[in-house]
Amino acid sequence: MDKLYLYGLSHLFMTVFLHNFSTHMVIPAITDVTMAALCPGEDECSLAIYLTGFQQAMVGLGTLVMMPLLGNLSDKYGRKTIITLPMILTIIPIGILSYSRTKEFFYVYYVFKILISMVCDGSVPCLALAYVADNVTEGRRATAFGILSGIGSAAFVCGTLSTRFLSAAQTFQVSTLVAVIAAVYMLVFLRDSIIDENNLSTPILTAEKPAATKIEAKPKSNVQLFQALRSLQDLASFLTGSLTITQAAIVAFFSNLADAGLHGSMLYYLKAQFHFDKNQFADLMVISGVTGTVSQLVLMPILAPILGEARLLSIGLFFGCIHVPYASAMFSIVYVFAQPCIRSIVSKQAGSHEQGRAQGCISGICSVAHIASPLVFSPLTALFLSEKAPFNFPGFSIMCIGFASMISFAQSLMVKVVPTILS
């Protein structure tokens, strides 16, 4: 179904842009805010590293359960209905730091951030991918996913660039305002996705009992909602349903293991070794974001039909093995191919009524990586940045992250895209 392709998806693209702008513009500032609240006047703080790692692990644990569940619920009740929850809840923690960034308010923010992110983290991109899959034919999904990722990268660039010219207080205040605008825009302008031409998505608050629909080959009973809650069973059954999906899940795991480790370690490494502040963090992120945006909006629509998702995935992961500040930022022009390609490969292995489930399950795998990554890399980062390091190698954890990227690249070489779609 292509009638919403590109122009029809414009309201979704704007929603994703505003949401990503709001969430990403606080990233360069949050390290300085955390250090100032926990270890004022210092450039190295093990407590900050461990708290960040604990937050990543808890969020990963929550999203492991919630992503398949939200994907299933969106298949039944509609994408817009389910995406409303994270769009509204993510305003709360940002709003707390926009009010005050003292130690007490930081801990309040920290608690709310963990609890809300356990439910909502990554759900907007996940449901947006399912929305695109509902309305774009299989042959154009890789291009459409690349454009959606490019929109996210453009928001990342704009958000981090704006942080460069704002104080910490103004950064969180503007972020809160944009998050509110994003939620209002979505509620007013975004129309719900049509999952089937003859059966619209069932409103979650309808007074009538939903009619039975043929979402799967076997008949469903009235306990469909309770079956949707069995997200972990859905995750396991979906991942073992196809060799291609299993291989893509392995690639997604190690790729996100490296990404999460780099995100949790690199900023503190740069802070301790080179005394980076939010402005320099913003500069680094803008370089990466600009190259990624150009790649996803210009190069990927051209290369995806020619090379195919599997080859493009391997090329992206090969360049993802290089993680040297500023130098690797330029390589993101190729590395950003990886995630849209993984999503497109998985999308083609799922039926038209299983797109939410498919994207939710892959997001669940990514969440497992986000649980494991801080458990492995946060202690290594804290140890080798401290005076208790067994040997002088401050970037040891970053080298280990590079090995995880190499594993994902090696596995991607074995991915074979099978044209058969599961029903």
C-alpha positions as a printed NumPy array, in Angstrom:
array([[  0.   ,   0.   ,   0.   ],
       [  1.841,   3.113,  -1.246],
       [ -0.817,   5.8  ,  -0.99 ],
       [  0.824,   7.287,   2.106],
       [  4.345,   6.958,   0.736],
       [  6.58 ,   9.989,   1.436],
       [  4.003,  12.784,   1.249],
       [  1.466,  10.829,   3.219],
       [  4.13 ,  10.011,   5.808],
       [  5.045,  13.674,   6.276],
       [  3.196,  13.997,   9.598],
       [  4.97 ,  10.898,  10.906],
       [  8.318,  12.336,   9.79 ],
       [  7.585,  15.619,  11.551],
       [  6.533,  13.795,  14.723],
       [  9.742,  11.748,  14.715],
       [ 11.827,  14.859,  13.976],
       [ 10.388,  16.845,  16.888],
       [ 10.608,  13.918,  19.29 ],
       [ 14.23 ,  13.141,  18.366],
       [ 15.152,  16.832,  18.468],
       [ 13.887,  17.031,  22.031],
       [ 15.526,  13.842,  23.29 ],
       [ 18.874,  14.272,  21.516],
       [ 19.582,  17.897,  22.34 ],
       [ 20.086,  17.027,  26.023],
       [ 22.725,  14.34 ,  25.325],
       [ 25.747,  16.682,  25.092],
       [ 24.693,  18.427,  28.318],
       [ 23.73 ,  15.446,  30.479],
       [ 27.346,  14.378,  31.157],
       [ 28.252,  17.816,  32.524],
       [ 25.024,  17.965,  34.544],
       [ 25.675,  14.504,  36.005],
       [ 29.281,  15.316,  36.893],
       [ 28.322,  18.682,  38.418],
       [ 25.615,  17.072,  40.568],
       [ 27.611,  14.048,  41.753],
       [ 31.278,  15.102,  41.611],
       [ 31.443,  18.911,  41.35 ],
       [ 34.754,  20.274,  40.117],
       [ 36.1  ,  16.879,  38.976],
       [ 36.72 ,  15.429,  35.512],
       [ 36.669,  11.758,  36.581],
       [ 33.798,  10.281,  38.604],
       [ 33.333,   6.537,  39.032],
       [ 29.935,   7.081,  40.682],
       [ 28.636,   8.836,  37.556],
       [ 29.898,   6.004,  35.335],
       [ 28.297,   3.315,  37.5  ],
       [ 24.981,   5.19 ,  37.775],
       [ 24.902,   5.633,  34.004],
       [ 25.631,   1.935,  33.548],
       [ 22.919,   0.953,  36.035],
       [ 20.438,   3.187,  34.226],
       [ 21.282,   1.582,  30.878],
       [ 20.89 ,  -1.917,  32.316],
       [ 17.528,  -1.191,  33.957],
       [ 16.188,   0.537,  30.862],
       [ 17.321,  -2.396,  28.732],
       [ 15.602,  -4.841,  31.077],
       [ 12.341,  -2.907,  30.898],
       [ 12.356,  -2.454,  27.145],
       [ 13.153,  -6.151,  26.673],
       [  9.655,  -6.872,  27.963],
       [  7.883,  -3.738,  26.754],
       [  9.001,  -3.508,  23.116],
       [  7.429,  -6.805,  21.948],
       [  4.368,  -6.004,  24.065],
       [  3.928,  -2.517,  22.6  ],
       [  4.492,  -3.9  ,  19.122],
       [  1.777,  -6.509,  19.636],
       [ -0.64 ,  -3.97 ,  21.115],
       [ -0.04 ,  -1.601,  18.213],
       [ -0.914,  -4.412,  15.781],
       [ -4.262,  -4.721,  17.559],
       [ -5.134,  -1.175,  18.638],
       [ -3.271,   0.994,  16.132],
       [  0.121,   2.693,  16.005],
       [ -1.065,   6.175,  17.009],
       [ -2.889,   4.992,  20.12 ],
       [  0.169,   3.211,  21.507],
       [  2.735,   5.837,  20.451],
       [  0.837,   8.478,  22.443],
       [  2.063,   6.997,  25.757],
       [  5.83 ,   7.461,  25.247],
       [  5.371,  10.82 ,  23.529],
       [  3.725,  12.208,  26.683],
       [  5.701,  10.418,  29.4  ],
       [  9.119,  11.427,  28.06 ],
       [  8.277,  15.055,  28.863],
       [  8.452,  14.411,  32.632],
       [ 12.18 ,  13.721,  33.274],
       [ 13.33 ,  16.466,  30.902],
       [ 10.976,  18.887,  32.625],
       [ 12.519,  18.094,  36.017],
       [ 16.007,  19.139,  34.918],
       [ 14.599,  22.167,  33.127],
       [ 13.434,  23.364,  36.555],
       [ 16.598,  22.638,  38.529],
       [ 19.852,  20.66 ,  38.209],
       [ 20.894,  20.447,  41.855],
       [ 21.898,  17.134,  43.391],
       [ 18.438,  16.525,  44.868],
       [ 16.613,  17.263,  41.606],
       [ 19.134,  15.176,  39.69 ],
       [ 18.259,  12.115,  41.762],
       [ 14.541,  12.791,  41.224],
       [ 15.232,  13.024,  37.502],
       [ 17.312,   9.845,  37.67 ],
       [ 14.491,   7.805,  39.225],
       [ 11.838,   9.098,  36.825],
       [ 14.172,   8.665,  33.86 ],
       [ 14.734,   4.989,  34.67 ],
       [ 11.07 ,   4.188,  35.331],
       [  9.753,   5.982,  32.251],
       [ 12.525,   4.774,  29.95 ],
       [ 11.881,   1.173,  31.015],
       [  8.459,   1.561,  29.402],
       [  9.094,   4.075,  26.637],
       [ 12.724,   4.005,  25.544],
       [ 13.004,   3.266,  21.837],
       [  9.27 ,   2.792,  21.42 ],
       [  8.728,   5.843,  19.184],
       [ 11.282,   4.728,  16.542],
       [ 10.031,   1.14 ,  16.801],
       [  6.376,   2.049,  16.253],
       [  7.318,   4.55 ,  13.551],
       [  9.024,   1.736,  11.63 ],
       [  5.895,  -0.401,  11.961],
       [  3.795,   2.561,  10.745],
       [  6.008,   2.898,   7.662],
       [  5.838,  -0.851,   7.   ],
       [  2.03 ,  -0.654,   7.098],
       [  1.938,   1.892,   4.31 ],
       [  4.9  ,   1.134,   2.052],
       [  5.324,  -1.862,  -0.222],
       [  8.064,  -4.37 ,   0.467],
       [ 10.292,  -3.212,  -2.392],
       [ 10.438,   0.348,  -1.056],
       [ 10.802,  -0.37 ,   2.65 ],
       [ 14.594,  -0.208,   2.785],
       [ 14.483,   3.245,   1.177],
       [ 11.612,   4.393,   3.417],
       [ 13.373,   3.078,   6.549],
       [ 16.517,   4.901,   5.445],
       [ 14.582,   8.151,   5.002],
       [ 13.002,   7.719,   8.448],
       [ 16.445,   7.148,   9.967],
       [ 17.699,  10.177,   8.05 ],
       [ 14.939,  12.282,   9.578],
       [ 16.063,  11.067,  12.999],
       [ 19.676,  11.924,  12.159],
       [ 18.651,  15.389,  10.96 ],
       [ 16.87 ,  15.953,  14.273],
       [ 20.014,  14.722,  16.049],
       [ 22.115,  17.289,  14.174],
       [ 19.712,  20.148,  14.819],
       [ 19.307,  19.216,  18.472],
       [ 23.002,  18.857,  19.276],
       [ 23.875,  21.958,  17.251],
       [ 21.343,  24.038,  19.191],
       [ 22.901,  22.797,  22.446],
       [ 26.165,  24.387,  21.291],
       [ 24.591,  27.848,  21.659],
       [ 22.498,  27.319,  24.81 ],
       [ 23.311,  27.091,  28.488],
       [ 22.535,  23.881,  30.359],
       [ 19.364,  25.379,  31.837],
       [ 18.167,  26.677,  28.468],
       [ 18.944,  23.33 ,  26.829],
       [ 16.538,  21.431,  29.072],
       [ 13.896,  24.153,  28.903],
       [ 13.891,  24.184,  25.1  ],
       [ 13.904,  20.378,  25.055],
       [ 10.814,  20.281,  27.277],
       [  8.998,  22.789,  25.073],
       [  9.78 ,  20.851,  21.889],
       [  8.658,  17.581,  23.52 ],
       [  5.288,  19.167,  24.332],
       [  4.956,  20.487,  20.774],
       [  5.801,  17.013,  19.399],
       [  3.075,  15.35 ,  21.465],
       [  0.461,  17.954,  20.505],
       [  1.415,  17.788,  16.818],
       [  1.145,  14.015,  16.812],
       [ -2.281,  14.029,  18.477],
       [ -3.662,  16.651,  16.095],
       [ -2.189,  15.777,  12.713],
       [ -1.025,  12.15 ,  12.612],
       [ -3.764,   9.809,  11.413],
       [ -3.689,   6.205,  12.502],
       [ -2.143,   3.604,  10.257],
       [ -4.395,   1.296,   8.263],
       [ -3.194,  -2.221,   9.011],
       [ -5.639,  -3.881,   6.64 ],
       [ -7.719,  -2.451,   3.829],
       [-10.906,  -4.068,   5.149],
       [-10.195,  -3.837,   8.883],
       [ -9.066,  -0.621,  10.516],
       [ -7.106,  -0.694,  13.722],
       [ -9.404,  -1.273,  16.698],
       [ -9.646,   1.779,  19.017],
       [ -8.314,   0.847,  22.446],
       [-11.052,   2.762,  24.254],
       [-13.957,   1.607,  22.141],
       [-17.184,   0.838,  23.947],
       [-17.923,  -2.057,  21.636],
       [-16.239,  -5.394,  21.602],
       [-13.762,  -5.61 ,  18.738],
       [-14.723,  -7.881,  15.923],
       [-12.57 , -10.891,  15.226],
       [ -9.949, -10.275,  12.562],
       [ -7.687, -12.576,  10.621],
       [ -4.383, -11.258,  11.84 ],
       [ -2.874, -14.732,  11.888],
       [ -3.663, -17.928,  10.053],
       [ -5.243, -19.609,  13.079],
       [ -8.434, -18.229,  14.696],
       [ -8.19 , -15.98 ,  17.747],
       [-10.314, -16.001,  20.865],
       [-11.297, -13.235,  23.221],
       [ -8.112, -13.772,  25.202],
       [ -6.079, -12.101,  22.451],
       [ -5.014,  -9.244,  24.721],
       [ -3.696, -11.67 ,  27.313],
       [ -1.781, -13.525,  24.636],
       [ -0.216, -10.219,  23.606],
       [  1.095,  -9.854,  27.153],
       [  3.197, -12.964,  26.689],
       [  5.885, -10.839,  25.089],
       [  8.848, -13.   ,  25.994],
       [  7.253, -16.088,  24.437],
       [  6.472, -14.066,  21.311],
       [ 10.064, -12.894,  21.212],
       [ 11.45 , -16.436,  21.353],
       [  8.992, -17.884,  18.832],
       [  9.498, -15.079,  16.346],
       [ 13.284, -15.228,  16.467],
       [ 13.342, -18.986,  15.864],
       [ 10.825, -18.854,  13.029],
       [ 13.41 , -18.097,  10.338],
       [ 17.174, -18.501,   9.933],
       [ 17.355, -15.024,   8.41 ],
       [ 15.623, -13.491,  11.427],
       [ 17.916, -15.393,  13.795],
       [ 21.002, -14.145,  11.968],
       [ 19.68 , -10.577,  11.872],
       [ 18.958, -10.769,  15.616],
       [ 22.565, -11.815,  16.329],
       [ 23.854,  -8.922,  14.241],
       [ 21.473,  -6.531,  16.011],
       [ 22.618,  -7.787,  19.426],
       [ 26.362,  -7.303,  18.916],
       [ 25.891,  -4.064,  16.986],
       [ 23.8  ,  -2.571,  19.789],
       [ 26.13 ,  -4.033,  22.411],
       [ 28.907,  -1.961,  20.857],
       [ 26.734,   1.132,  20.355],
       [ 25.483,   1.136,  23.944],
       [ 28.983,   0.535,  25.278],
       [ 30.393,   3.384,  23.225],
       [ 27.607,   5.721,  24.308],
       [ 28.158,   4.886,  27.98 ],
       [ 31.967,   5.001,  27.891],
       [ 33.14 ,   7.487,  25.281],
       [ 31.765,  10.669,  26.845],
       [ 33.306,   9.919,  30.247],
       [ 36.557,   8.883,  28.567],
       [ 36.736,  12.179,  26.671],
       [ 35.826,  14.091,  29.827],
       [ 38.578,  12.42 ,  31.885],
       [ 41.341,  12.352,  29.266],
       [ 40.718,  15.532,  27.244],
       [ 38.496,  17.611,  29.579],
       [ 35.627,  17.805,  27.074],
       [ 32.584,  19.893,  27.952],
       [ 29.089,  20.022,  26.445],
       [ 30.179,  22.266,  23.572],
       [ 32.895,  19.85 ,  22.433],
       [ 30.519,  16.905,  22.855],
       [ 28.066,  18.793,  20.647],
       [ 30.755,  19.418,  18.007],
       [ 31.595,  15.718,  17.862],
       [ 27.943,  14.708,  17.606],
       [ 27.205,  17.281,  14.908],
       [ 29.997,  15.88 ,  12.716],
       [ 28.599,  12.382,  13.113],
       [ 25.015,  13.533,  12.678],
       [ 25.6  ,  15.566,   9.51 ],
       [ 27.401,  12.721,   7.746],
       [ 24.728,  10.249,   8.871],
       [ 21.909,  12.494,   7.677],
       [ 23.432,  12.98 ,   4.235],
       [ 24.048,   9.257,   3.969],
       [ 20.544,   8.144,   4.919],
       [ 18.652,  10.765,   2.941],
       [ 20.828,  10.77 ,  -0.194],
       [ 23.06 ,   7.703,  -0.466],
       [ 20.875,   4.976,   1.01 ],
       [ 17.875,   5.488,  -1.336],
       [ 20.338,   5.127,  -4.236],
       [ 22.428,   2.211,  -2.95 ],
       [ 19.726,   0.063,  -1.29 ],
       [ 18.009,  -1.032,  -4.545],
       [ 21.396,  -1.668,  -6.201],
       [ 23.348,  -3.501,  -3.487],
       [ 20.526,  -4.901,  -1.369],
       [ 20.104,  -4.725,   2.4  ],
       [ 22.485,  -7.593,   3.255],
       [ 25.501,  -6.131,   1.452],
       [ 24.754,  -2.633,   2.667],
       [ 24.512,  -3.981,   6.214],
       [ 27.964,  -5.563,   6.005],
       [ 29.498,  -2.416,   4.529],
       [ 28.027,  -0.3  ,   7.31 ],
       [ 29.207,  -2.616,  10.088],
       [ 32.708,  -2.808,   8.609],
       [ 33.145,   0.938,   9.031],
       [ 31.461,   0.728,  12.42 ],
       [ 34.487,  -1.168,  13.758],
       [ 36.488,   2.076,  13.77 ],
       [ 35.813,   4.199,  16.854],
       [ 38.366,   7.022,  17.027],
       [ 36.934,  10.441,  17.998],
       [ 36.436,  12.845,  15.08 ],
       [ 37.955,  10.354,  12.626],
       [ 35.227,   7.755,  13.156],
       [ 32.582,  10.48 ,  13.105],
       [ 33.202,  10.847,   9.371],
       [ 32.835,   7.089,   8.876],
       [ 29.263,   7.339,  10.135],
       [ 28.37 ,   8.298,   6.55 ],
       [ 28.536,   4.535,   5.914],
       [ 27.998,   3.061,   9.391],
       [ 24.459,   4.46 ,   9.664],
       [ 23.33 ,   2.01 ,   6.977],
       [ 23.38 ,  -0.809,   9.545],
       [ 20.247,  -0.231,  11.612],
       [ 17.808,   0.555,   8.751],
       [ 19.1  ,  -2.489,   6.871],
       [ 18.534,  -4.777,   9.854],
       [ 14.983,  -3.457,  10.248],
       [ 14.245,  -3.833,   6.55 ],
       [ 15.549,  -7.41 ,   6.447],
       [ 13.372,  -8.377,   9.411],
       [ 10.355,  -6.52 ,   8.026],
       [ 10.468,  -8.575,   4.823],
       [ 10.357, -11.786,   6.844],
       [  7.108, -10.785,   8.604],
       [  3.553, -10.71 ,   7.337],
       [  1.606,  -7.505,   6.804],
       [ -0.176,  -7.924,  10.148],
       [  2.983,  -8.714,  12.108],
       [  5.076,  -5.599,  11.5  ],
       [  4.605,  -4.272,  15.03 ],
       [  5.52 ,  -7.657,  16.45 ],
       [  8.575,  -7.933,  14.174],
       [  9.982,  -4.507,  15.012],
       [  9.138,  -4.977,  18.685],
       [ 11.012,  -8.279,  18.857],
       [ 14.144,  -6.829,  17.256],
       [ 13.9  ,  -3.887,  19.655],
       [ 13.694,  -6.464,  22.45 ],
       [ 16.957,  -8.015,  21.261],
       [ 18.513,  -4.563,  21.197],
       [ 17.308,  -4.15 ,  24.778],
       [ 19.142,  -7.325,  25.813],
       [ 22.3  ,  -5.766,  24.408],
       [ 21.58 ,  -2.601,  26.382],
       [ 21.34 ,  -4.72 ,  29.546],
       [ 24.589,  -6.598,  28.925],
       [ 26.632,  -3.634,  27.693],
       [ 26.851,  -1.592,  30.931],
       [ 27.434,  -4.746,  32.961],
       [ 30.545,  -5.376,  30.867],
       [ 31.837,  -1.982,  29.775],
       [ 30.965,   0.368,  32.675],
       [ 33.217,  -1.447,  35.203],
       [ 36.014,  -1.571,  32.61 ],
       [ 35.671,   2.145,  31.878],
       [ 35.632,   3.1  ,  35.565],
       [ 38.591,   0.825,  36.338],
       [ 40.901,   1.926,  33.534],
       [ 40.118,   5.621,  34.031],
       [ 40.963,   5.384,  37.731],
       [ 44.314,   5.173,  39.485],
       [ 43.643,   1.492,  40.311],
       [ 43.966,   0.318,  36.688],
       [ 46.089,  -2.875,  36.414],
       [ 47.995,  -1.278,  33.52 ],
       [ 47.996,   2.087,  31.768],
       [ 45.392,   1.76 ,  29.02 ],
       [ 42.584,   4.334,  29.547],
       [ 40.878,   3.298,  26.296],
       [ 40.821,  -0.428,  27.041],
       [ 37.019,  -0.569,  27.236],
       [ 36.761,   1.193,  23.858],
       [ 39.046,  -1.433,  22.315],
       [ 36.738,  -4.155,  23.658],
       [ 33.771,  -2.332,  22.139],
       [ 35.576,  -2.483,  18.8  ],
       [ 35.813,  -6.276,  19.138],
       [ 32.029,  -6.473,  19.626],
       [ 31.583,  -4.466,  16.406],
       [ 33.855,  -6.901,  14.582],
       [ 31.685,  -9.838,  15.703],
       [ 28.548,  -8.159,  14.331],
       [ 30.339,  -7.504,  11.034],
       [ 31.474, -11.139,  10.738],
       [ 27.945, -12.398,  11.434],
       [ 26.45 ,  -9.997,   8.887],
       [ 28.443, -11.703,   6.135],
       [ 26.364, -14.842,   6.741],
       [ 22.934, -13.172,   6.53 ],
       [ 20.931, -14.392,   3.553],
       [ 17.738, -12.511,   2.715],
       [ 15.026, -15.05 ,   1.955],
       [ 12.122, -13.694,  -0.13 ],
       [  9.545, -15.899,   1.653],
       [  7.33 , -13.971,   4.067],
       [  6.139, -15.664,   7.248],
       [  2.385, -15.723,   7.854]])
